[in-house]
Amino acid sequence: DNLETLLQEKDIQADLICCLQHLKLRFETKDKARRLLSNVSFLLKPGGCFFDITPDSSTIWYEKVIGKYRCF
């Protein structure tokens, strides 16, 4: 089953939502970013916290611009 559907059916909410990896993948498109933020806001209790770890902008730039030209 779809995790989002399962959590909605069970009316589960959290005090803390933590995203430690792959958050930048959720921001590849506006639709993915909106979906992530919608899911977080739906699942987070009022007054809850959303904690994430993202790479700094220079890392993202390197991967997008320089990384694609690597030969190894």
DOVEX-898775 format. One record per atom (N, C-alpha, C, O): residue in three letters; x, z, y. Coordinates in nm, 3 decimals, padded with zeros to 5 digits, m for minus. Atoms other than C-alpha are relative to their C-alpha. Layout:
{"ALA", {X, Z, Y}}
...
This chain:
{"ASP", {00.083, 00.000, m00.121}}
{"ASP", {00.000, 00.000, 00.000}}
{"ASP", {00.086, 00.000, 00.126}}
{"ASP", {00.205, 00.031, 00.123}}
{"ASN", {m00.062, m00.002, m00.132}}
{"ASN", {00.085, m00.033, 00.365}}
{"ASN", {00.011, 00.145, 00.048}}
{"ASN", {m00.088, 00.218, 00.049}}
{"LEU", {m00.022, m00.139, m00.043}}
{"LEU", {00.238, 00.292, 00.496}}
{"LEU", {m00.088, 00.035, 00.120}}
{"LEU", {m00.144, 00.144, 00.126}}
{"GLU", {00.081, m00.026, m00.119}}
{"GLU", {00.058, 00.261, 00.829}}
{"GLU", {m00.145, 00.027, m00.038}}
{"GLU", {m00.206, 00.122, 00.012}}
{"THR", {00.138, m00.019, 00.044}}
{"THR", {m00.281, 00.226, 00.659}}
{"THR", {m00.016, 00.133, m00.073}}
{"THR", {m00.114, 00.204, m00.050}}
{"LEU", {00.005, m00.126, 00.075}}
{"LEU", {m00.209, 00.517, 00.425}}
{"LEU", {00.000, 00.120, 00.094}}
{"LEU", {m00.078, 00.213, 00.076}}
{"LEU", {m00.008, m00.112, m00.094}}
{"LEU", {m00.112, 00.748, 00.711}}
{"LEU", {m00.126, 00.011, 00.085}}
{"LEU", {m00.171, 00.122, 00.115}}
{"GLN", {00.123, m00.003, m00.079}}
{"GLN", {m00.419, 00.650, 00.914}}
{"GLN", {m00.116, 00.055, m00.082}}
{"GLN", {m00.197, 00.132, m00.031}}
{"GLU", {00.108, m00.048, 00.087}}
{"GLU", {m00.651, 00.712, 00.619}}
{"GLU", {00.008, 00.150, m00.022}}
{"GLU", {m00.096, 00.216, m00.031}}
{"LYS", {m00.018, m00.142, 00.024}}
{"LYS", {m00.507, 01.058, 00.565}}
{"LYS", {00.002, 00.081, 00.129}}
{"LYS", {00.013, 00.204, 00.126}}
{"ASP", {00.000, m00.065, m00.131}}
{"ASP", {m00.514, 01.136, 00.939}}
{"ASP", {00.121, 00.091, 00.017}}
{"ASP", {00.108, 00.206, 00.060}}
{"ILE", {m00.124, m00.075, m00.008}}
{"ILE", {m00.152, 01.251, 00.929}}
{"ILE", {00.061, m00.016, 00.138}}
{"ILE", {00.072, m00.127, 00.190}}
{"GLN", {m00.071, 00.003, m00.127}}
{"GLN", {00.020, 01.344, 01.254}}
{"GLN", {00.123, 00.088, m00.011}}
{"GLN", {00.129, 00.179, m00.094}}
{"ALA", {m00.128, m00.070, 00.009}}
{"ALA", {00.370, 01.474, 01.317}}
{"ALA", {00.039, 00.063, 00.133}}
{"ALA", {00.004, 00.012, 00.240}}
{"ASP", {m00.056, m00.063, m00.119}}
{"ASP", {00.537, 01.712, 01.561}}
{"ASP", {00.125, m00.074, 00.046}}
{"ASP", {00.157, m00.075, 00.165}}
{"LEU", {m00.125, 00.068, m00.030}}
{"LEU", {00.857, 01.508, 01.542}}
{"LEU", {00.008, m00.129, m00.082}}
{"LEU", {m00.016, m00.129, m00.203}}
{"ILE", {m00.029, 00.126, 00.068}}
{"ILE", {00.928, 01.145, 01.459}}
{"ILE", {00.142, m00.037, 00.035}}
{"ILE", {00.181, m00.041, 00.152}}
{"CYS", {m00.143, 00.026, m00.016}}
{"CYS", {01.292, 01.055, 01.407}}
{"CYS", {00.034, m00.136, m00.060}}
{"CYS", {00.000, m00.164, m00.175}}
{"CYS", {m00.043, 00.132, 00.046}}
{"CYS", {01.435, 00.704, 01.379}}
{"CYS", {00.151, m00.009, 00.018}}
{"CYS", {00.200, m00.015, 00.130}}
{"LEU", {m00.145, m00.007, m00.008}}
{"LEU", {01.804, 00.701, 01.293}}
{"LEU", {00.071, m00.132, m00.024}}
{"LEU", {00.188, m00.146, 00.011}}
{"GLN", {m00.065, 00.128, 00.027}}
{"GLN", {01.874, 00.345, 01.184}}
{"GLN", {m00.097, m00.114, 00.024}}
{"GLN", {m00.218, m00.099, 00.013}}
{"HIS", {00.074, 00.126, m00.008}}
{"HIS", {01.759, m00.007, 01.248}}
{"HIS", {m00.104, m00.005, 00.111}}
{"HIS", {m00.190, m00.093, 00.109}}
{"LEU", {00.097, 00.004, m00.109}}
{"LEU", {01.563, 00.075, 01.564}}
{"LEU", {00.014, m00.130, 00.079}}
{"LEU", {m00.085, m00.185, 00.125}}
{"LYS", {m00.018, 00.123, m00.078}}
{"LYS", {01.718, m00.225, 01.737}}
{"LYS", {m00.072, m00.119, m00.063}}
{"LYS", {m00.107, m00.213, 00.007}}
{"LEU", {00.074, 00.108, 00.065}}
{"LEU", {01.550, m00.449, 01.478}}
{"LEU", {m00.145, m00.002, 00.045}}
{"LEU", {m00.209, m00.108, 00.045}}
{"ARG", {00.138, m00.008, m00.047}}
{"ARG", {01.215, m00.329, 01.607}}
{"ARG", {m00.016, m00.058, 00.140}}
{"ARG", {m00.128, m00.080, 00.186}}
{"PHE", {00.007, 00.055, m00.135}}
{"PHE", {01.303, m00.468, 01.949}}
{"PHE", {00.047, m00.145, 00.005}}
{"PHE", {00.084, m00.194, 00.111}}
{"GLU", {m00.035, 00.142, 00.003}}
{"GLU", {01.385, m00.822, 01.837}}
{"GLU", {m00.106, m00.084, 00.072}}
{"GLU", {m00.074, m00.187, 00.132}}
{"THR", {00.108, 00.070, m00.070}}
{"THR", {01.046, m00.933, 01.971}}
{"THR", {m00.088, 00.104, 00.069}}
{"THR", {m00.087, 00.222, 00.034}}
{"LYS", {00.094, m00.091, m00.068}}
{"LYS", {00.788, m00.784, 02.206}}
{"LYS", {m00.105, 00.053, m00.096}}
{"LYS", {m00.144, 00.169, m00.088}}
{"ASP", {00.103, m00.043, 00.095}}
{"ASP", {00.534, m00.773, 01.923}}
{"ASP", {00.050, 00.113, m00.090}}
{"ASP", {m00.022, 00.209, m00.115}}
{"LYS", {m00.057, m00.106, 00.084}}
{"LYS", {00.765, m00.567, 01.701}}
{"LYS", {00.016, 00.130, 00.078}}
{"LYS", {m00.011, 00.238, 00.027}}
{"ALA", {m00.018, m00.119, m00.083}}
{"ALA", {00.843, m00.329, 01.987}}
{"ALA", {m00.135, 00.067, 00.027}}
{"ALA", {m00.146, 00.189, 00.019}}
{"ARG", {00.133, m00.056, m00.025}}
{"ARG", {00.475, m00.285, 02.071}}
{"ARG", {m00.056, 00.068, m00.124}}
{"ARG", {m00.120, 00.173, m00.115}}
{"ARG", {00.049, m00.057, 00.126}}
{"ARG", {00.394, m00.221, 01.705}}
{"ARG", {00.066, 00.135, m00.027}}
{"ARG", {m00.001, 00.231, m00.066}}
{"LEU", {m00.073, m00.126, 00.019}}
{"LEU", {00.664, 00.046, 01.679}}
{"LEU", {m00.056, 00.108, 00.091}}
{"LEU", {m00.088, 00.218, 00.046}}
{"LEU", {00.047, m00.100, m00.095}}
{"LEU", {00.550, 00.223, 01.994}}
{"LEU", {m00.145, 00.039, m00.026}}
{"LEU", {m00.183, 00.155, m00.006}}
{"SER", {00.139, m00.030, 00.035}}
{"SER", {00.186, 00.198, 01.890}}
{"SER", {m00.006, 00.095, m00.120}}
{"SER", {m00.082, 00.192, m00.119}}
{"ASN", {m00.002, m00.087, 00.118}}
{"ASN", {00.262, 00.351, 01.549}}
{"ASN", {00.050, 00.140, 00.034}}
{"ASN", {m00.007, 00.239, m00.012}}
{"VAL", {m00.054, m00.131, m00.039}}
{"VAL", {00.471, 00.630, 01.702}}
{"VAL", {m00.105, 00.077, 00.078}}
{"VAL", {m00.128, 00.195, 00.051}}
{"SER", {00.098, m00.072, m00.082}}
{"SER", {00.205, 00.715, 01.959}}
{"SER", {m00.122, 00.041, m00.082}}
{"SER", {m00.183, 00.145, m00.055}}
{"PHE", {00.112, m00.036, 00.086}}
{"PHE", {m00.066, 00.713, 01.690}}
{"PHE", {00.033, 00.120, m00.088}}
{"PHE", {m00.051, 00.207, m00.108}}
{"LEU", {m00.039, m00.104, 00.096}}
{"LEU", {00.128, 00.941, 01.454}}
{"LEU", {00.049, 00.129, 00.065}}
{"LEU", {00.049, 00.234, 00.000}}
{"LEU", {m00.058, m00.117, m00.066}}
{"LEU", {00.276, 01.181, 01.710}}
{"LEU", {m00.108, 00.091, 00.057}}
{"LEU", {m00.198, 00.045, 00.127}}
{"LYS", {00.094, m00.097, m00.056}}
{"LYS", {00.083, 01.497, 01.792}}
{"LYS", {00.022, 00.011, 00.150}}
{"LYS", {00.132, m00.015, 00.198}}
{"PRO", {m00.019, m00.022, m00.143}}
{"PRO", {00.020, 01.567, 02.161}}
{"PRO", {00.110, 00.105, 00.022}}
{"PRO", {00.109, 00.211, m00.041}}
{"GLY", {m00.111, m00.090, m00.025}}
{"GLY", {00.335, 01.732, 02.296}}
{"GLY", {00.115, m00.016, m00.098}}
{"GLY", {00.217, 00.053, m00.086}}
{"GLY", {m00.105, 00.023, 00.099}}
{"GLY", {00.540, 01.602, 02.001}}
{"GLY", {00.118, m00.077, 00.059}}
{"GLY", {00.113, m00.121, 00.173}}
{"CYS", {m00.123, 00.066, m00.046}}
{"CYS", {00.885, 01.445, 02.026}}
{"CYS", {00.034, m00.121, m00.087}}
{"CYS", {00.016, m00.118, m00.208}}
{"PHE", {m00.052, 00.118, 00.069}}
{"PHE", {01.019, 01.102, 01.935}}
{"PHE", {00.148, m00.006, 00.028}}
{"PHE", {00.190, m00.013, 00.143}}
{"PHE", {m00.145, m00.001, m00.011}}
{"PHE", {01.393, 01.100, 01.868}}
{"PHE", {00.054, m00.125, m00.068}}
{"PHE", {00.018, m00.155, m00.182}}
{"ASP", {m00.060, 00.118, 00.062}}
{"ASP", {01.593, 00.785, 01.809}}
{"ASP", {00.146, m00.012, 00.038}}
{"ASP", {00.192, 00.046, 00.136}}
{"ILE", {m00.140, 00.029, m00.029}}
{"ILE", {01.951, 00.668, 01.795}}
{"ILE", {00.012, m00.152, 00.007}}
{"ILE", {m00.027, m00.223, m00.086}}
{"THR", {m00.019, 00.144, m00.017}}
{"THR", {02.035, 00.325, 01.929}}
{"THR", {00.144, m00.029, 00.039}}
{"THR", {00.211, 00.057, 00.096}}
{"PRO", {m00.135, 00.036, m00.043}}
{"PRO", {02.363, 00.142, 01.980}}
{"PRO", {00.001, m00.023, 00.151}}
{"PRO", {m00.102, m00.055, 00.211}}
{"ASP", {m00.009, 00.028, m00.143}}
{"ASP", {02.489, 00.105, 02.334}}
{"ASP", {m00.007, m00.151, 00.022}}
{"ASP", {00.010, m00.229, m00.072}}
{"SER", {00.021, 00.141, m00.030}}
{"SER", {02.437, m00.228, 02.508}}
{"SER", {00.120, m00.087, m00.033}}
{"SER", {00.104, m00.204, m00.068}}
{"SER", {m00.118, 00.082, 00.030}}
{"SER", {02.796, m00.343, 02.457}}
{"SER", {00.007, m00.035, m00.149}}
{"SER", {00.055, m00.142, m00.185}}
{"THR", {00.003, 00.029, 00.144}}
{"THR", {02.753, m00.318, 02.079}}
{"THR", {m00.099, m00.112, m00.030}}
{"THR", {m00.069, m00.203, m00.107}}
{"ILE", {00.101, 00.104, 00.020}}
{"ILE", {02.436, m00.527, 02.090}}
{"ILE", {00.052, m00.133, 00.053}}
{"ILE", {00.037, m00.236, m00.014}}
{"TRP", {m00.055, 00.123, m00.058}}
{"TRP", {02.602, m00.782, 02.319}}
{"TRP", {00.105, m00.060, m00.093}}
{"TRP", {00.104, m00.181, m00.119}}
{"TYR", {m00.106, 00.048, 00.089}}
{"TYR", {02.903, m00.808, 02.087}}
{"TYR", {m00.059, m00.066, m00.124}}
{"TYR", {m00.016, m00.174, m00.163}}
{"GLU", {00.060, 00.056, 00.121}}
{"GLU", {02.687, m00.865, 01.781}}
{"GLU", {m00.069, m00.133, 00.027}}
{"GLU", {m00.061, m00.224, m00.055}}
{"LYS", {00.074, 00.121, m00.032}}
{"LYS", {02.476, m01.131, 01.953}}
{"LYS", {00.090, m00.114, 00.045}}
{"LYS", {00.069, m00.229, 00.007}}
{"VAL", {m00.082, 00.104, m00.060}}
{"VAL", {02.750, m01.318, 02.139}}
{"VAL", {00.128, m00.026, m00.077}}
{"VAL", {00.156, m00.140, m00.115}}
{"ILE", {m00.131, 00.016, 00.064}}
{"ILE", {03.086, m01.258, 01.974}}
{"ILE", {m00.013, m00.004, m00.152}}
{"ILE", {00.050, m00.086, m00.218}}
{"GLY", {00.012, m00.013, 00.145}}
{"GLY", {02.981, m01.161, 01.622}}
{"GLY", {m00.038, m00.129, m00.071}}
{"GLY", {00.006, m00.151, m00.184}}
{"LYS", {00.042, 00.123, 00.068}}
{"LYS", {02.821, m01.497, 01.546}}
{"LYS", {00.112, m00.103, m00.012}}
{"LYS", {00.098, m00.200, m00.086}}
{"TYR", {m00.113, 00.093, 00.006}}
{"TYR", {03.156, m01.672, 01.601}}
{"TYR", {00.112, 00.046, m00.092}}
{"TYR", {00.214, m00.020, m00.103}}
{"ARG", {m00.103, m00.049, 00.093}}
{"ARG", {03.352, m01.465, 01.350}}
{"ARG", {00.016, m00.096, m00.116}}
{"ARG", {m00.080, m00.157, m00.164}}
{"CYS", {m00.029, 00.093, 00.110}}
{"CYS", {03.520, m01.668, 01.079}}
{"CYS", {00.029, 00.072, m00.131}}
{"CYS", {00.055, 00.006, m00.231}}
{"PHE", {m00.034, m00.073, 00.122}}
{"PHE", {03.580, m01.392, 00.823}}
{"PHE", {m00.121, 00.064, m00.062}}
{"PHE", {m00.111, 00.129, m00.166}}
